[in-house]
């Protein structure tokens, strides 16, 4: 039996994957917004680790839809090519310039607001 305050990384990653799967095409969320929604507001780095591990997850996790708090494509080097994250987002209609989501406020999807 686990201690009350122990951390189950596998369960946390699965929770992150479930939220990311809900982000609509053409929208993005942030590591911090997802962590906060999951009740672990200071765990945005763990959300990033989950995104890095998501490429083998089934069903598919659209990891390209998770960016940093400024809209920067900080996870791009964890894709098979350094441009794939941008290419996937652009296919969904998200405009990217200099590795940054344009109109970030307009395309930002906050799970705390959207998943009431």
N, C-alpha and C positions, 0 to 999 in steps of 0.2 A: 504494500500500500504506500502511495506517495504521501509525502508531507503536505499539509494544507497549502503551503506557499511555494511548493516546488513548481518548476516550469517545465512543461512538456512541449519541446520544440516541434515535434511532429504535429501535434494538435494545433499549435499556433500557426504553423505553416499552412495546414489545411484550412484553417479559418481565414487566413490571408487569401489563399487561392479562391475560396468561396466568394469573398468580397470582390476580388479583381474580376472574376468571371461575370459579375453583375454590371461592370462599367460598360456603358453602351458604346458602340462604334462611334468614332468621331468625338469622343470625350476622353479626358484624362483625369486621373486622381494623383494624389501625392502619397509618399511613404508615410508622412506624418498624419495625414487625414485618415488613412486606413488604420494606423496604430491607435489613434485617438478613438475611432469608431469601435475598435475591438477592446477598448478599456485599458490600453497600455500606451498611453500618450507619449511616453519617453522611449518607445521601442521602434522608432522609425528605422533605425539601422537593421533591426531584426526583420522588418518588412522587406528591406533591400536584400537581405540574405535569402529570404523566402523567394523573392523574384529571381534571384540567381539560381535557386534550386528548382524553379518552376518549369524549366524547359522539358523535363522528363515526366511532368505530371499528366495524368489522364483523369478526367477530360482536360483538354487544352486550356492553358491559362494565358490570356492576352497580356503578357508582361509589358509589352510596348506601351500600354496605357497608364503606366505608373512612372511618374517623373518626380523631380525634387520640388521643393516648395516654391521655387522661382520658375518652374516650367522647363528646367534644363534636363536634357536627356543623359543623366548621369549613369544610367544602366546600359548604355549602348555597347560597351565593350564586352558585355556578357552575352551578346547575340553572336550568331555564327560569323557575321561580318560587322565591322564598325558602323556600317550605314544601314543595316537591316531594320533597326528600331525606327529610324526616321522614315524609311521606305514604307514600312507597315502602317505607321501613323498617317503618312501622306495618302496612302490608298484609302484610308478611312475619312479623308477630307480635312485632316488636321494640318495646318500650315506650320512649317518649321523653318526658321532662319538661324544660322549660326548655332545649331544644336539646341535651340530654344523654341518652345511652343509659342506661337503668335496668338494674340487674343486669348491669353491664358485664362483670364477671369471668365470669359464667355464659354470656354470649353471645359472648365474645371467642374468635376463631378465630385461632390462631397457626400460620402456615404451617410454621414450624420443627418444630412438634410434629405437625401433621396430615399433612404431606407427607413422611413419612420414606422 
